[in-house]
Amino acid sequence: MAITAADIVSLSQAGENLSELADQVKAGAEKIITKNGKSYVALIDAARLEYYHQLERERTQLALIDEASKGIDDVAAGRVKDARAAISALKRR
């Protein structure tokens, strides 16, 4: 969804029209609230925010799975070191 000029609202306007803005957001709009002419906060539907958080959790989980897969590949290829020896070498540095 593209942000239009109508979706940009000053903080003072937002305070005066919060109920109307909330209704617009609930209907699918996203609003950018500005302070001193600069982006300050966004007003989005709570369900959409939860969806964004879920996407971020899934992205994190996929990254962890990818790293685990690389580790398994390293073990299978014999690219491993003894943990105690590696820790001792780090401590000596």
mmCIF file as gemmi writes it, N, C-alpha and C atoms, coordinates in Angstrom:
data_model
loop_
_atom_site.group_PDB
_atom_site.id
_atom_site.type_symbol
_atom_site.label_atom_id
_atom_site.label_alt_id
_atom_site.label_comp_id
_atom_site.label_asym_id
_atom_site.label_entity_id
_atom_site.label_seq_id
_atom_site.pdbx_PDB_ins_code
_atom_site.Cartn_x
_atom_site.Cartn_y
_atom_site.Cartn_z
_atom_site.occupancy
_atom_site.B_iso_or_equiv
_atom_site.pdbx_formal_charge
_atom_site.auth_seq_id
_atom_site.auth_asym_id
_atom_site.pdbx_PDB_model_num
ATOM 1 N N . MET Axp A 1 ? 0.855 -1.176 0 1 0 ? 1 A 1
ATOM 2 C CA . MET Axp A 1 ? 0 0 0 1 0 ? 1 A 1
ATOM 3 C C . MET Axp A 1 ? 0.895 1.231 0 1 0 ? 1 A 1
ATOM 4 N N . ALA Axp A 2 ? 0.683 2.116 -0.938 1 0 ? 2 A 1
ATOM 5 C CA . ALA Axp A 2 ? 1.483 3.336 -1.042 1 0 ? 2 A 1
ATOM 6 C C . ALA Axp A 2 ? 0.93 4.404 -0.099 1 0 ? 2 A 1
ATOM 7 N N . ILE Axp A 3 ? 1.845 5.14 0.505 1 0 ? 3 A 1
ATOM 8 C CA . ILE Axp A 3 ? 1.454 6.257 1.364 1 0 ? 3 A 1
ATOM 9 C C . ILE Axp A 3 ? 1.233 7.478 0.472 1 0 ? 3 A 1
ATOM 10 N N . THR Axp A 4 ? 0.1 8.147 0.66 1 0 ? 4 A 1
ATOM 11 C CA . THR Axp A 4 ? -0.202 9.354 -0.102 1 0 ? 4 A 1
ATOM 12 C C . THR Axp A 4 ? -0.124 10.565 0.815 1 0 ? 4 A 1
ATOM 13 N N . ALA Axp A 5 ? -0.229 11.742 0.239 1 0 ? 5 A 1
ATOM 14 C CA . ALA Axp A 5 ? -0.198 12.977 1.034 1 0 ? 5 A 1
ATOM 15 C C . ALA Axp A 5 ? -1.32 12.991 2.073 1 0 ? 5 A 1
ATOM 16 N N . ALA Axp A 6 ? -2.452 12.367 1.752 1 0 ? 6 A 1
ATOM 17 C CA . ALA Axp A 6 ? -3.579 12.325 2.69 1 0 ? 6 A 1
ATOM 18 C C . ALA Axp A 6 ? -3.282 11.438 3.902 1 0 ? 6 A 1
ATOM 19 N N . ASP Axp A 7 ? -2.277 10.586 3.782 1 0 ? 7 A 1
ATOM 20 C CA . ASP Axp A 7 ? -1.915 9.683 4.875 1 0 ? 7 A 1
ATOM 21 C C . ASP Axp A 7 ? -0.89 10.291 5.827 1 0 ? 7 A 1
ATOM 22 N N . ILE Axp A 8 ? -0.456 11.509 5.545 1 0 ? 8 A 1
ATOM 23 C CA . ILE Axp A 8 ? 0.522 12.188 6.389 1 0 ? 8 A 1
ATOM 24 C C . ILE Axp A 8 ? -0.205 13.253 7.196 1 0 ? 8 A 1
ATOM 25 N N . VAL Axp A 9 ? -0.093 13.146 8.511 1 0 ? 9 A 1
ATOM 26 C CA . VAL Axp A 9 ? -0.867 14.006 9.406 1 0 ? 9 A 1
ATOM 27 C C . VAL Axp A 9 ? 0.066 14.55 10.481 1 0 ? 9 A 1
ATOM 28 N N . SER Axp A 10 ? -0.09 15.824 10.782 1 0 ? 10 A 1
ATOM 29 C CA . SER Axp A 10 ? 0.729 16.404 11.85 1 0 ? 10 A 1
ATOM 30 C C . SER Axp A 10 ? 0.239 15.885 13.201 1 0 ? 10 A 1
ATOM 31 N N . LEU Axp A 11 ? 1.127 15.924 14.189 1 0 ? 11 A 1
ATOM 32 C CA . LEU Axp A 11 ? 0.788 15.449 15.525 1 0 ? 11 A 1
ATOM 33 C C . LEU Axp A 11 ? -0.405 16.22 16.096 1 0 ? 11 A 1
ATOM 34 N N . SER Axp A 12 ? -0.44 17.522 15.873 1 0 ? 12 A 1
ATOM 35 C CA . SER Axp A 12 ? -1.563 18.308 16.402 1 0 ? 12 A 1
ATOM 36 C C . SER Axp A 12 ? -2.87 17.921 15.713 1 0 ? 12 A 1
ATOM 37 N N . GLN Axp A 13 ? -2.835 17.686 14.398 1 0 ? 13 A 1
ATOM 38 C CA . GLN Axp A 13 ? -4.039 17.243 13.689 1 0 ? 13 A 1
ATOM 39 C C . GLN Axp A 13 ? -4.469 15.858 14.165 1 0 ? 13 A 1
ATOM 40 N N . ALA Axp A 14 ? -3.5 15.009 14.418 1 0 ? 14 A 1
ATOM 41 C CA . ALA Axp A 14 ? -3.813 13.655 14.879 1 0 ? 14 A 1
ATOM 42 C C . ALA Axp A 14 ? -4.521 13.714 16.23 1 0 ? 14 A 1
ATOM 43 N N . GLY Axp A 15 ? -4.044 14.565 17.1 1 0 ? 15 A 1
ATOM 44 C CA . GLY Axp A 15 ? -4.687 14.707 18.404 1 0 ? 15 A 1
ATOM 45 C C . GLY Axp A 15 ? -6.116 15.189 18.288 1 0 ? 15 A 1
ATOM 46 N N . GLU Axp A 16 ? -6.361 16.094 17.362 1 0 ? 16 A 1
ATOM 47 C CA . GLU Axp A 16 ? -7.703 16.652 17.181 1 0 ? 16 A 1
ATOM 48 C C . GLU Axp A 16 ? -8.652 15.666 16.509 1 0 ? 16 A 1
ATOM 49 N N . ASN Axp A 17 ? -8.101 14.76 15.679 1 0 ? 17 A 1
ATOM 50 C CA . ASN Axp A 17 ? -8.934 13.87 14.863 1 0 ? 17 A 1
ATOM 51 C C . ASN Axp A 17 ? -8.632 12.392 15.096 1 0 ? 17 A 1
ATOM 52 N N . LEU Axp A 18 ? -8.217 12.039 16.285 1 0 ? 18 A 1
ATOM 53 C CA . LEU Axp A 18 ? -7.763 10.667 16.53 1 0 ? 18 A 1
ATOM 54 C C . LEU Axp A 18 ? -8.853 9.642 16.243 1 0 ? 18 A 1
ATOM 55 N N . SER Axp A 19 ? -10.061 9.893 16.642 1 0 ? 19 A 1
ATOM 56 C CA . SER Axp A 19 ? -11.141 8.937 16.422 1 0 ? 19 A 1
ATOM 57 C C . SER Axp A 19 ? -11.353 8.694 14.928 1 0 ? 19 A 1
ATOM 58 N N . GLU Axp A 20 ? -11.384 9.76 14.147 1 0 ? 20 A 1
ATOM 59 C CA . GLU Axp A 20 ? -11.556 9.643 12.691 1 0 ? 20 A 1
ATOM 60 C C . GLU Axp A 20 ? -10.365 8.91 12.065 1 0 ? 20 A 1
ATOM 61 N N . LEU Axp A 21 ? -9.154 9.261 12.503 1 0 ? 21 A 1
ATOM 62 C CA . LEU Axp A 21 ? -7.958 8.582 11.974 1 0 ? 21 A 1
ATOM 63 C C . LEU Axp A 21 ? -7.989 7.098 12.315 1 0 ? 21 A 1
ATOM 64 N N . ALA Axp A 22 ? -8.396 6.767 13.534 1 0 ? 22 A 1
ATOM 65 C CA . ALA Axp A 22 ? -8.467 5.363 13.951 1 0 ? 22 A 1
ATOM 66 C C . ALA Axp A 22 ? -9.457 4.599 13.078 1 0 ? 22 A 1
ATOM 67 N N . ASP Axp A 23 ? -10.581 5.214 12.752 1 0 ? 23 A 1
ATOM 68 C CA . ASP Axp A 23 ? -11.555 4.566 11.878 1 0 ? 23 A 1
ATOM 69 C C . ASP Axp A 23 ? -10.968 4.331 10.485 1 0 ? 23 A 1
ATOM 70 N N . GLN Axp A 24 ? -10.233 5.297 9.966 1 0 ? 24 A 1
ATOM 71 C CA . GLN Axp A 24 ? -9.598 5.147 8.65 1 0 ? 24 A 1
ATOM 72 C C . GLN Axp A 24 ? -8.553 4.024 8.673 1 0 ? 24 A 1
ATOM 73 N N . VAL Axp A 25 ? -7.788 3.974 9.751 1 0 ? 25 A 1
ATOM 74 C CA . VAL Axp A 25 ? -6.764 2.934 9.879 1 0 ? 25 A 1
ATOM 75 C C . VAL Axp A 25 ? -7.421 1.562 10 1 0 ? 25 A 1
ATOM 76 N N . LYS Axp A 26 ? -8.472 1.475 10.775 1 0 ? 26 A 1
ATOM 77 C CA . LYS Axp A 26 ? -9.185 0.204 10.918 1 0 ? 26 A 1
ATOM 78 C C . LYS Axp A 26 ? -9.74 -0.258 9.577 1 0 ? 26 A 1
ATOM 79 N N . ALA Axp A 27 ? -10.064 0.697 8.699 1 0 ? 27 A 1
ATOM 80 C CA . ALA Axp A 27 ? -10.589 0.383 7.37 1 0 ? 27 A 1
ATOM 81 C C . ALA Axp A 27 ? -9.477 0.034 6.371 1 0 ? 27 A 1
ATOM 82 N N . GLY Axp A 28 ? -8.215 0.103 6.808 1 0 ? 28 A 1
ATOM 83 C CA . GLY Axp A 28 ? -7.131 -0.321 5.923 1 0 ? 28 A 1
ATOM 84 C C . GLY Axp A 28 ? -6.062 0.711 5.636 1 0 ? 28 A 1
ATOM 85 N N . ALA Axp A 29 ? -6.273 1.969 6.011 1 0 ? 29 A 1
ATOM 86 C CA . ALA Axp A 29 ? -5.268 3.01 5.753 1 0 ? 29 A 1
ATOM 87 C C . ALA Axp A 29 ? -4.128 2.893 6.762 1 0 ? 29 A 1
ATOM 88 N N . GLU Axp A 30 ? -3.004 3.446 6.424 1 0 ? 30 A 1
ATOM 89 C CA . GLU Axp A 30 ? -1.889 3.606 7.36 1 0 ? 30 A 1
ATOM 90 C C . GLU Axp A 30 ? -1.568 5.093 7.385 1 0 ? 30 A 1
ATOM 91 N N . LYS Axp A 31 ? -1.308 5.621 8.545 1 0 ? 31 A 1
ATOM 92 C CA . LYS Axp A 31 ? -1.061 7.053 8.684 1 0 ? 31 A 1
ATOM 93 C C . LYS Axp A 31 ? 0.343 7.286 9.227 1 0 ? 31 A 1
ATOM 94 N N . ILE Axp A 32 ? 0.993 8.293 8.711 1 0 ? 32 A 1
ATOM 95 C CA . ILE Axp A 32 ? 2.28 8.743 9.233 1 0 ? 32 A 1
ATOM 96 C C . ILE Axp A 32 ? 2.013 10.028 10.004 1 0 ? 32 A 1
ATOM 97 N N . ILE Axp A 33 ? 2.382 10.026 11.266 1 0 ? 33 A 1
ATOM 98 C CA . ILE Axp A 33 ? 2.204 11.206 12.106 1 0 ? 33 A 1
ATOM 99 C C . ILE Axp A 33 ? 3.539 11.943 12.136 1 0 ? 33 A 1
ATOM 100 N N . THR Axp A 34 ? 3.486 13.24 11.847 1 0 ? 34 A 1
ATOM 101 C CA . THR Axp A 34 ? 4.707 14.037 11.825 1 0 ? 34 A 1
ATOM 102 C C . THR Axp A 34 ? 4.783 14.948 13.04 1 0 ? 34 A 1
ATOM 103 N N . LYS Axp A 35 ? 6.012 15.293 13.399 1 0 ? 35 A 1
ATOM 104 C CA . LYS Axp A 35 ? 6.256 16.238 14.475 1 0 ? 35 A 1
ATOM 105 C C . LYS Axp A 35 ? 7.342 17.174 13.967 1 0 ? 35 A 1
ATOM 106 N N . ASN Axp A 36 ? 7.044 18.462 13.995 1 0 ? 36 A 1
ATOM 107 C CA . ASN Axp A 36 ? 7.971 19.472 13.469 1 0 ? 36 A 1
ATOM 108 C C . ASN Axp A 36 ? 8.351 19.184 12.019 1 0 ? 36 A 1
ATOM 109 N N . GLY Axp A 37 ? 7.37 18.675 11.255 1 0 ? 37 A 1
ATOM 110 C CA . GLY Axp A 37 ? 7.57 18.435 9.829 1 0 ? 37 A 1
ATOM 111 C C . GLY Axp A 37 ? 8.33 17.166 9.481 1 0 ? 37 A 1
ATOM 112 N N . LYS Axp A 38 ? 8.666 16.343 10.472 1 0 ? 38 A 1
ATOM 113 C CA . LYS Axp A 38 ? 9.421 15.112 10.218 1 0 ? 38 A 1
ATOM 114 C C . LYS Axp A 38 ? 8.619 13.909 10.691 1 0 ? 38 A 1
ATOM 115 N N . SER Axp A 39 ? 8.809 12.764 10.011 1 0 ? 39 A 1
ATOM 116 C CA . SER Axp A 39 ? 8.135 11.536 10.423 1 0 ? 39 A 1
ATOM 117 C C . SER Axp A 39 ? 8.398 11.285 11.894 1 0 ? 39 A 1
ATOM 118 N N . TYR Axp A 40 ? 7.363 10.924 12.625 1 0 ? 40 A 1
ATOM 119 C CA . TYR Axp A 40 ? 7.485 10.719 14.064 1 0 ? 40 A 1
ATOM 120 C C . TYR Axp A 40 ? 7.035 9.311 14.455 1 0 ? 40 A 1
ATOM 121 N N . VAL Axp A 41 ? 5.795 8.962 14.141 1 0 ? 41 A 1
ATOM 122 C CA . VAL Axp A 41 ? 5.265 7.628 14.418 1 0 ? 41 A 1
ATOM 123 C C . VAL Axp A 41 ? 4.296 7.237 13.307 1 0 ? 41 A 1
ATOM 124 N N . ALA Axp A 42 ? 3.932 5.955 13.289 1 0 ? 42 A 1
ATOM 125 C CA . ALA Axp A 42 ? 2.941 5.473 12.326 1 0 ? 42 A 1
ATOM 126 C C . ALA Axp A 42 ? 1.728 4.958 13.082 1 0 ? 42 A 1
ATOM 127 N N . LEU Axp A 43 ? 0.585 5.109 12.475 1 0 ? 43 A 1
ATOM 128 C CA . LEU Axp A 43 ? -0.662 4.607 13.03 1 0 ? 43 A 1
ATOM 129 C C . LEU Axp A 43 ? -1.148 3.51 12.088 1 0 ? 43 A 1
ATOM 130 N N . ILE Axp A 44 ? -1.133 2.259 12.582 1 0 ? 44 A 1
ATOM 131 C CA . ILE Axp A 44 ? -1.576 1.132 11.766 1 0 ? 44 A 1
ATOM 132 C C . ILE Axp A 44 ? -2.526 0.273 12.584 1 0 ? 44 A 1
ATOM 133 N N . ASP Axp A 45 ? -3.286 -0.545 11.9 1 0 ? 45 A 1
ATOM 134 C CA . ASP Axp A 45 ? -4.226 -1.447 12.548 1 0 ? 45 A 1
ATOM 135 C C . ASP Axp A 45 ? -3.459 -2.442 13.422 1 0 ? 45 A 1
ATOM 136 N N . ALA Axp A 46 ? -3.985 -2.74 14.591 1 0 ? 46 A 1
ATOM 137 C CA . ALA Axp A 46 ? -3.32 -3.646 15.531 1 0 ? 46 A 1
ATOM 138 C C . ALA Axp A 46 ? -3.132 -5.036 14.929 1 0 ? 46 A 1
ATOM 139 N N . ALA Axp A 47 ? -4.097 -5.512 14.156 1 0 ? 47 A 1
ATOM 140 C CA . ALA Axp A 47 ? -3.965 -6.828 13.522 1 0 ? 47 A 1
ATOM 141 C C . ALA Axp A 47 ? -2.826 -6.826 12.509 1 0 ? 47 A 1
ATOM 142 N N . ARG Axp A 48 ? -2.668 -5.732 11.794 1 0 ? 48 A 1
ATOM 143 C CA . ARG Axp A 48 ? -1.573 -5.633 10.833 1 0 ? 48 A 1
ATOM 144 C C . ARG Axp A 48 ? -0.232 -5.591 11.562 1 0 ? 48 A 1
ATOM 145 N N . LEU Axp A 49 ? -0.167 -4.885 12.673 1 0 ? 49 A 1
ATOM 146 C CA . LEU Axp A 49 ? 1.063 -4.842 13.458 1 0 ? 49 A 1
ATOM 147 C C . LEU Axp A 49 ? 1.434 -6.24 13.936 1 0 ? 49 A 1
ATOM 148 N N . GLU Axp A 50 ? 0.459 -6.995 14.411 1 0 ? 50 A 1
ATOM 149 C CA . GLU Axp A 50 ? 0.729 -8.367 14.841 1 0 ? 50 A 1
ATOM 150 C C . GLU Axp A 50 ? 1.225 -9.21 13.669 1 0 ? 50 A 1
ATOM 151 N N . TYR Axp A 51 ? 0.64 -9.002 12.496 1 0 ? 51 A 1
ATOM 152 C CA . TYR Axp A 51 ? 1.08 -9.713 11.295 1 0 ? 51 A 1
ATOM 153 C C . TYR Axp A 51 ? 2.541 -9.377 10.989 1 0 ? 51 A 1
ATOM 154 N N . TYR Axp A 52 ? 2.911 -8.114 11.067 1 0 ? 52 A 1
ATOM 155 C CA . TYR Axp A 52 ? 4.298 -7.706 10.835 1 0 ? 52 A 1
ATOM 156 C C . TYR Axp A 52 ? 5.236 -8.359 11.849 1 0 ? 52 A 1
ATOM 157 N N . HIS Axp A 53 ? 4.815 -8.427 13.095 1 0 ? 53 A 1
ATOM 158 C CA . HIS Axp A 53 ? 5.626 -9.067 14.129 1 0 ? 53 A 1
ATOM 159 C C . HIS Axp A 53 ? 5.784 -10.559 13.841 1 0 ? 53 A 1
ATOM 160 N N . GLN Axp A 54 ? 4.711 -11.195 13.388 1 0 ? 54 A 1
ATOM 161 C CA . GLN Axp A 54 ? 4.779 -12.617 13.036 1 0 ? 54 A 1
ATOM 162 C C . GLN Axp A 54 ? 5.756 -12.837 11.885 1 0 ? 54 A 1
ATOM 163 N N . LEU Axp A 55 ? 5.705 -11.975 10.878 1 0 ? 55 A 1
ATOM 164 C CA . LEU Axp A 55 ? 6.656 -12.08 9.762 1 0 ? 55 A 1
ATOM 165 C C . LEU Axp A 55 ? 8.089 -11.969 10.253 1 0 ? 55 A 1
ATOM 166 N N . GLU Axp A 56 ? 8.346 -11.058 11.181 1 0 ? 56 A 1
ATOM 167 C CA . GLU Axp A 56 ? 9.696 -10.881 11.711 1 0 ? 56 A 1
ATOM 168 C C . GLU Axp A 56 ? 10.135 -12.112 12.495 1 0 ? 56 A 1
ATOM 169 N N . ARG Axp A 57 ? 9.227 -12.699 13.278 1 0 ? 57 A 1
ATOM 170 C CA . ARG Axp A 57 ? 9.561 -13.93 14.013 1 0 ? 57 A 1
ATOM 171 C C . ARG Axp A 57 ? 9.892 -15.052 13.045 1 0 ? 57 A 1
ATOM 172 N N . GLU Axp A 58 ? 9.103 -15.17 11.98 1 0 ? 58 A 1
ATOM 173 C CA . GLU Axp A 58 ? 9.35 -16.212 10.98 1 0 ? 58 A 1
ATOM 174 C C . GLU Axp A 58 ? 10.687 -15.993 10.278 1 0 ? 58 A 1
ATOM 175 N N . ARG Axp A 59 ? 11.012 -14.752 9.966 1 0 ? 59 A 1
ATOM 176 C CA . ARG Axp A 59 ? 12.29 -14.451 9.322 1 0 ? 59 A 1
ATOM 177 C C . ARG Axp A 59 ? 13.443 -14.844 10.233 1 0 ? 59 A 1
ATOM 178 N N . THR Axp A 60 ? 13.326 -14.553 11.51 1 0 ? 60 A 1
ATOM 179 C CA . THR Axp A 60 ? 14.358 -14.917 12.479 1 0 ? 60 A 1
ATOM 180 C C . THR Axp A 60 ? 14.499 -16.432 12.568 1 0 ? 60 A 1
ATOM 181 N N . GLN Axp A 61 ? 13.375 -17.133 12.603 1 0 ? 61 A 1
ATOM 182 C CA . GLN Axp A 61 ? 13.423 -18.595 12.679 1 0 ? 61 A 1
ATOM 183 C C . GLN Axp A 61 ? 14.066 -19.193 11.429 1 0 ? 61 A 1
ATOM 184 N N . LEU Axp A 62 ? 13.748 -18.649 10.263 1 0 ? 62 A 1
ATOM 185 C CA . LEU Axp A 62 ? 14.356 -19.144 9.023 1 0 ? 62 A 1
ATOM 186 C C . LEU Axp A 62 ? 15.862 -18.909 9.012 1 0 ? 62 A 1
ATOM 187 N N . ALA Axp A 63 ? 16.301 -17.77 9.546 1 0 ? 63 A 1
ATOM 188 C CA . ALA Axp A 63 ? 17.737 -17.487 9.613 1 0 ? 63 A 1
ATOM 189 C C . ALA Axp A 63 ? 18.426 -18.485 10.54 1 0 ? 63 A 1
ATOM 190 N N . LEU Axp A 64 ? 17.795 -18.816 11.672 1 0 ? 64 A 1
ATOM 191 C CA . LEU Axp A 64 ? 18.365 -19.8 12.594 1 0 ? 64 A 1
ATOM 192 C C . LEU Axp A 64 ? 18.438 -21.18 11.954 1 0 ? 64 A 1
ATOM 193 N N . ILE Axp A 65 ? 17.403 -21.556 11.23 1 0 ? 65 A 1
ATOM 194 C CA . ILE Axp A 65 ? 17.398 -22.842 10.542 1 0 ? 65 A 1
ATOM 195 C C . ILE Axp A 65 ? 18.512 -22.875 9.497 1 0 ? 65 A 1
ATOM 196 N N . ASP Axp A 66 ? 18.693 -21.783 8.78 1 0 ? 66 A 1
ATOM 197 C CA . ASP Axp A 66 ? 19.76 -21.706 7.774 1 0 ? 66 A 1
ATOM 198 C C . ASP Axp A 66 ? 21.127 -21.88 8.421 1 0 ? 66 A 1
ATOM 199 N N . GLU Axp A 67 ? 21.359 -21.209 9.542 1 0 ? 67 A 1
ATOM 200 C CA . GLU Axp A 67 ? 22.644 -21.331 10.239 1 0 ? 67 A 1
ATOM 201 C C . GLU Axp A 67 ? 22.855 -22.753 10.763 1 0 ? 67 A 1
ATOM 202 N N . ALA Axp A 68 ? 21.802 -23.371 11.286 1 0 ? 68 A 1
ATOM 203 C CA . ALA Axp A 68 ? 21.906 -24.751 11.768 1 0 ? 68 A 1
ATOM 204 C C . ALA Axp A 68 ? 22.237 -25.692 10.609 1 0 ? 68 A 1
ATOM 205 N N . SER Axp A 69 ? 21.615 -25.461 9.477 1 0 ? 69 A 1
ATOM 206 C CA . SER Axp A 69 ? 21.881 -26.282 8.293 1 0 ? 69 A 1
ATOM 207 C C . SER Axp A 69 ? 23.338 -26.16 7.857 1 0 ? 69 A 1
ATOM 208 N N . LYS Axp A 70 ? 23.863 -24.946 7.886 1 0 ? 70 A 1
ATOM 209 C CA . LYS Axp A 70 ? 25.279 -24.745 7.543 1 0 ? 70 A 1
ATOM 210 C C . LYS Axp A 70 ? 26.176 -25.478 8.531 1 0 ? 70 A 1
ATOM 211 N N . GLY Axp A 71 ? 25.806 -25.462 9.809 1 0 ? 71 A 1
ATOM 212 C CA . GLY Axp A 71 ? 26.581 -26.169 10.817 1 0 ? 71 A 1
ATOM 213 C C . GLY Axp A 71 ? 26.582 -27.669 10.57 1 0 ? 71 A 1
ATOM 214 N N . ILE Axp A 72 ? 25.431 -28.199 10.217 1 0 ? 72 A 1
ATOM 215 C CA . ILE Axp A 72 ? 25.332 -29.63 9.908 1 0 ? 72 A 1
ATOM 216 C C . ILE Axp A 72 ? 26.199 -29.966 8.703 1 0 ? 72 A 1
ATOM 217 N N . ASP Axp A 73 ? 26.17 -29.11 7.689 1 0 ? 73 A 1
ATOM 218 C CA . ASP Axp A 73 ? 27.018 -29.314 6.507 1 0 ? 73 A 1
ATOM 219 C C . ASP Axp A 73 ? 28.494 -29.307 6.891 1 0 ? 73 A 1
ATOM 220 N N . ASP Axp A 74 ? 28.882 -28.403 7.798 1 0 ? 74 A 1
ATOM 221 C CA . ASP Axp A 74 ? 30.277 -28.344 8.251 1 0 ? 74 A 1
ATOM 222 C C . ASP Axp A 74 ? 30.674 -29.635 8.952 1 0 ? 74 A 1
ATOM 223 N N . VAL Axp A 75 ? 29.792 -30.142 9.804 1 0 ? 75 A 1
ATOM 224 C CA . VAL Axp A 75 ? 30.088 -31.393 10.515 1 0 ? 75 A 1
ATOM 225 C C . VAL Axp A 75 ? 30.226 -32.531 9.504 1 0 ? 75 A 1
ATOM 226 N N . ALA Axp A 76 ? 29.301 -32.602 8.554 1 0 ? 76 A 1
ATOM 227 C CA . ALA Axp A 76 ? 29.339 -33.672 7.554 1 0 ? 76 A 1
ATOM 228 C C . ALA Axp A 76 ? 30.618 -33.611 6.715 1 0 ? 76 A 1
ATOM 229 N N . ALA Axp A 77 ? 31.126 -32.392 6.474 1 0 ? 77 A 1
ATOM 230 C CA . ALA Axp A 77 ? 32.338 -32.225 5.662 1 0 ? 77 A 1
ATOM 231 C C . ALA Axp A 77 ? 33.613 -32.302 6.502 1 0 ? 77 A 1
ATOM 232 N N . GLY Axp A 78 ? 33.458 -32.503 7.815 1 0 ? 78 A 1
ATOM 233 C CA . GLY Axp A 78 ? 34.623 -32.608 8.673 1 0 ? 78 A 1
ATOM 234 C C . GLY Axp A 78 ? 35.254 -31.282 9.05 1 0 ? 78 A 1
ATOM 235 N N . ARG Axp A 79 ? 34.544 -30.185 8.818 1 0 ? 79 A 1
ATOM 236 C CA . ARG Axp A 79 ? 35.07 -28.858 9.176 1 0 ? 79 A 1
ATOM 237 C C . ARG Axp A 79 ? 34.691 -28.539 10.619 1 0 ? 79 A 1
ATOM 238 N N . VAL Axp A 80 ? 35.329 -29.231 11.542 1 0 ? 80 A 1
ATOM 239 C CA . VAL Axp A 80 ? 35.026 -29.07 12.963 1 0 ? 80 A 1
ATOM 240 C C . VAL Axp A 80 ? 36.314 -28.938 13.76 1 0 ? 80 A 1
ATOM 241 N N . LYS Axp A 81 ? 36.188 -28.372 14.946 1 0 ? 81 A 1
ATOM 242 C CA . LYS Axp A 81 ? 37.308 -28.27 15.879 1 0 ? 81 A 1
ATOM 243 C C . LYS Axp A 81 ? 36.813 -28.71 17.246 1 0 ? 81 A 1
ATOM 244 N N . ASP Axp A 82 ? 37.717 -29.234 18.039 1 0 ? 82 A 1
ATOM 245 C CA . ASP Axp A 82 ? 37.387 -29.59 19.398 1 0 ? 82 A 1
ATOM 246 C C . ASP Axp A 82 ? 37.074 -28.316 20.175 1 0 ? 82 A 1
ATOM 247 N N . ALA Axp A 83 ? 35.944 -28.272 20.85 1 0 ? 83 A 1
ATOM 248 C CA . ALA Axp A 83 ? 35.51 -27.061 21.557 1 0 ? 83 A 1
ATOM 249 C C . ALA Axp A 83 ? 36.493 -26.655 22.648 1 0 ? 83 A 1
ATOM 250 N N . ARG Axp A 84 ? 36.97 -27.629 23.424 1 0 ? 84 A 1
ATOM 251 C CA . ARG Axp A 84 ? 37.898 -27.288 24.508 1 0 ? 84 A 1
ATOM 252 C C . ARG Axp A 84 ? 39.191 -26.692 23.955 1 0 ? 84 A 1
ATOM 253 N N . ALA Axp A 85 ? 39.685 -27.263 22.87 1 0 ? 85 A 1
ATOM 254 C CA . ALA Axp A 85 ? 40.925 -26.751 22.269 1 0 ? 85 A 1
ATOM 255 C C . ALA Axp A 85 ? 40.709 -25.351 21.706 1 0 ? 85 A 1
ATOM 256 N N . ALA Axp A 86 ? 39.57 -25.126 21.099 1 0 ? 86 A 1
ATOM 257 C CA . ALA Axp A 86 ? 39.296 -23.805 20.534 1 0 ? 86 A 1
ATOM 258 C C . ALA Axp A 86 ? 39.177 -22.75 21.635 1 0 ? 86 A 1
ATOM 259 N N . ILE Axp A 87 ? 38.522 -23.099 22.748 1 0 ? 87 A 1
ATOM 260 C CA . ILE Axp A 87 ? 38.379 -22.169 23.863 1 0 ? 87 A 1
ATOM 261 C C . ILE Axp A 87 ? 39.739 -21.882 24.5 1 0 ? 87 A 1
ATOM 262 N N . SER Axp A 88 ? 40.537 -22.913 24.659 1 0 ? 88 A 1
ATOM 263 C CA . SER Axp A 88 ? 41.888 -22.716 25.212 1 0 ? 88 A 1
ATOM 264 C C . SER Axp A 88 ? 42.719 -21.801 24.325 1 0 ? 88 A 1
ATOM 265 N N . ALA Axp A 89 ? 42.612 -21.968 23.014 1 0 ? 89 A 1
ATOM 266 C CA . ALA Axp A 89 ? 43.363 -21.122 22.078 1 0 ? 89 A 1
ATOM 267 C C . ALA Axp A 89 ? 42.898 -19.676 22.191 1 0 ? 89 A 1
ATOM 268 N N . LEU Axp A 90 ? 41.599 -19.463 22.348 1 0 ? 90 A 1
ATOM 269 C CA . LEU Axp A 90 ? 41.085 -18.089 22.508 1 0 ? 90 A 1
ATOM 270 C C . LEU Axp A 90 ? 41.574 -17.474 23.808 1 0 ? 90 A 1
ATOM 271 N N . LYS Axp A 91 ? 41.6 -18.25 24.863 1 0 ? 91 A 1
ATOM 272 C CA . LYS Axp A 91 ? 42.06 -17.72 26.16 1 0 ? 91 A 1
ATOM 273 C C . LYS Axp A 91 ? 43.541 -17.348 26.121 1 0 ? 91 A 1
ATOM 274 N N . ARG Axp A 92 ? 44.329 -18.102 25.357 1 0 ? 92 A 1
ATOM 275 C CA . ARG Axp A 92 ? 45.76 -17.803 25.268 1 0 ? 92 A 1
ATOM 276 C C . ARG Axp A 92 ? 46.008 -16.493 24.512 1 0 ? 92 A 1
ATOM 277 N N . ARG Axp A 93 ? 45.114 -16.078 23.68 1 0 ? 93 A 1
ATOM 278 C CA . ARG Axp A 93 ? 45.276 -14.835 22.914 1 0 ? 93 A 1
ATOM 279 C C . ARG Axp A 93 ? 45.147 -13.691 23.839 1 0 ? 93 A 1
